[in-house]
């Protein structure tokens, strides 16, 4: 008797998969929209499988790349699944691609001679040379474009981080506080920057291939909540001792950006993407819980002690808890 090998097939659609990722990370559509710059209605269309309401495929691929980078999953697998499912939807609804409709051929009475072809090629070559020379000279003498969308200079923030969003030339090298950031095909970039209490100066630079550089600096004032004042000196000392951070975690990723979630004493203090070369620091009195889209690319230090990778596998890590001794606990 011939035996067949059974193969498990993932039955989740793209929309179900995106909703599951969002539920696992405890994020709302609004939070994802804010982090990826994808409108909420488009995220909802993805989750509900209403692909025909989405814009052109070139924009959809850009949405899925931003979504995959923010959530710490493979952008290529998201795009491949979208194209497969959209093709199935088209077959079911019998949508005719207008680009494949044959148009009648109109014959022109205009006769092209070999002499006209040669003259046209010469004119086109000369024109192209002038355009290329003009663009090269213009790029050489001009500084690269750099536009900061947010935050505004002098912004006051109640929190430990702020998101820097801007635009530059697509081939430019963009750095924020001397740390390189990713620039997409449209020249757009977005990065979360950690803040300290008080005035923070954020320096953004864009450098083109001719080493021409544009620099902008933005001041952001971070206001951290102050501890309550006590009337009696003994009560004040006791309160201060209780608020001393017993657990300090330093988290960084390598070699790629990934999604990170951190809770301090049960309170969510960070949720978003973290870039290579950026170290995020978190304090707690008792314990810190860390989740990551790529466990083996996330590294942790507790109270200055290097504990290495968060997990040994590339699968998403969820609710890994550390105490003052750096010991991993069961949450």
Secondary structure as UniProt FT lines:
FT   HELIX           14..25
FT   HELIX           29..36
FT   HELIX           40..48
FT   HELIX           51..53
FT   HELIX           57..71
FT   HELIX           75..93
FT   HELIX           98..100
FT   HELIX           114..141
FT   STRAND          146..150
FT   TURN            153..154
FT   STRAND          155..157
FT   STRAND          161..168
FT   TURN            170..171
FT   STRAND          173..176
FT   TURN            177..178
FT   STRAND          179..180
FT   TURN            185..186
FT   STRAND          188..194
FT   STRAND          198..207
FT   TURN            209..210
FT   STRAND          213..222
FT   HELIX           233..242
FT   STRAND          247..253
FT   STRAND          258..264
FT   TURN            265..266
FT   STRAND          267..274
FT   TURN            276..277
FT   STRAND          280..284
FT   STRAND          288..292
FT   HELIX           295..297
FT   STRAND          298..302
FT   TURN            303..304
FT   STRAND          305..309
FT   STRAND          317..322
FT   TURN            324..325
FT   STRAND          328..329
//
